[in-house]
Amino acid sequence: MTVDDVRRPTRRDLARRFSHGEREFPTSPLYQRLAGIVAADDRLLAVAEHCRAGQQPTNLLFAAVHFLLLSETGTPAPLAGWYRSLGGTRDPGDPALTREFTDFCRATEAELIALVTTRLVQTNVVKRSAALRIGLAAIDEPGPVTLLEVGASGGIHLAFDAYRCRIGDTEVGPAGSPVRIETRWRSSRPVPTRIPEIGDRLGVDLHPIDLTDPTERRWLRALVWPENLPQYELLRAATELVAARRPRILAGDAVTALPRLDADLPTDRPLVVWHAATRVHVPEERRAAFDAAIGALGRRRRLYTVSLETPDDTTEWYERYGISYALQVRAGAGPARRLAAADGHLTWIEPLPA
Ligand SMILES: C[S@@+](CC[C@H](N)C(=O)[O-])C[C@H]1O[C@@H](n2cnc3c(N)ncnc32)[C@H](O)[C@@H]1O
């Protein structure tokens, strides 16, 4: 099955999706309000309908609007007055927002359609590097290991050990790093800190983001919810650091790119594949092929997979941990071991009972 065969959401699916703004954007009152506006507007839903299969239409449409606002020169559109990222201070509850948002979207409809048709949800969340550390600490190998990130976006996590990372009261990483991560550790257990030595590092992505390109950087910025200024500041600092390193990220769909990459990866040392918030963007019908492509890399070397993704059994999981990701580690084709729950922005991480 190719990506083109995947079922696309209908207008009704989209209306339903946009009507759950509180769930989708728990820390963005602006996007919660905009989601409700889109859910009730057939012409806006028609724009969202152009999103590529598997992509989250909510995040993609709002990132496209944000991108256009961030690109403006001259007098800003009145809509910018609601975006904290642009210095706006207006209240999302203000009724005028409906008119300003729909006017802006009608005036830029062709550009919005072009953006949602071609762009992807590629949010690089720097703090997820803390989860990668916890996952690596569960791997009993001295290293060096090869680190391969699937869905690397700009490659921010490939430099995870260049960041100062405070998890609960434990601090690791270079003390003088310009990138400083903090995350809450919801446990009295000690934070594991010993990780294998990292050898080569590389990524694979449908569309690698070139962090030296101002337009690509703006797209990454646009993906950060407007109120989340600390997340953006962290991204800016990490972008500077990573752009200078020019991480190696191959372009391609993991399902077809990983078998090609197999021959180039060392066989005399273990491979750690890391994927975060990536499998969730793979259309459901292709997830088994995605998992199999990663698993096949274990035929010629020892393989560990560390992932931070939406669990398949969401209902029970969400009841227990709220809307959150599961951090898992898997050795070869063995069973996945769940290590922790964490919220998508890694504001907290909670280790699970062993
Ligand atoms: C939401 S971003 C997450 C980026 C990064 N892992 C993080 O957590 O900060 C998901 C990334 O996965 C990539 N992606 C989605 N499906 C993919 C696939 N089948 N193969 C390779 N990359 C994929 C997207 O292009 C995007 O850059």
The ligand as a MOL file (V3000), in Angstrom:
LIG
                    3D

  0  0  0     0  0            999 V3000
M  V30 BEGIN CTAB
M  V30 COUNTS 27 29 0 0 0
M  V30 BEGIN ATOM
M  V30 1 C 5.8420 15.8770 14.7990 0
M  V30 2 S 7.3830 15.7120 14.0080 0 CHG=1
M  V30 3 C 8.4010 15.1570 15.3620 0
M  V30 4 C 9.8360 15.5540 15.1800 0
M  V30 5 C 10.7750 15.0330 16.2520 0
M  V30 6 N 10.7680 13.5730 16.2810 0
M  V30 7 C 10.4030 15.5730 17.6170 0
M  V30 8 O 9.7890 14.8410 18.4080 0
M  V30 9 O 10.7650 16.7100 17.9550 0 CHG=-1
M  V30 10 C 7.1690 14.2230 13.0420 0
M  V30 11 C 8.2400 14.0580 11.9610 0
M  V30 12 O 8.1130 12.7610 11.3970 0
M  V30 13 C 8.2830 12.8550 9.9940 0
M  V30 14 N 7.6160 11.6900 9.4020 0
M  V30 15 C 6.2830 11.3880 9.4140 0
M  V30 16 N 6.0560 10.2270 8.7800 0
M  V30 17 C 7.2730 9.7590 8.3860 0
M  V30 18 C 7.6910 8.6020 7.6780 0
M  V30 19 N 6.8200 7.6950 7.2400 0
M  V30 20 N 9.0180 8.4530 7.4330 0
M  V30 21 C 9.9170 9.3790 7.8450 0
M  V30 22 N 9.5610 10.4980 8.5210 0
M  V30 23 C 8.2670 10.6880 8.7860 0
M  V30 24 C 7.6530 14.1950 9.6310 0
M  V30 25 O 8.1100 14.6790 8.3990 0
M  V30 26 C 8.0920 15.0510 10.8280 0
M  V30 27 O 9.3040 15.7160 10.5960 0
M  V30 END ATOM
M  V30 BEGIN BOND
M  V30 1 1 1 2
M  V30 2 1 2 3
M  V30 3 1 2 10
M  V30 4 1 3 4
M  V30 5 1 4 5
M  V30 6 1 5 6
M  V30 7 1 5 7
M  V30 8 2 7 8
M  V30 9 1 7 9
M  V30 10 1 10 11
M  V30 11 1 11 12
M  V30 12 1 11 26
M  V30 13 1 12 13
M  V30 14 1 13 14
M  V30 15 1 13 24
M  V30 16 1 14 15
M  V30 17 1 14 23
M  V30 18 2 15 16
M  V30 19 1 16 17
M  V30 20 1 17 18
M  V30 21 2 17 23
M  V30 22 1 18 19
M  V30 23 2 18 20
M  V30 24 1 20 21
M  V30 25 2 21 22
M  V30 26 1 22 23
M  V30 27 1 24 25
M  V30 28 1 24 26
M  V30 29 1 26 27
M  V30 END BOND
M  V30 END CTAB
M  END
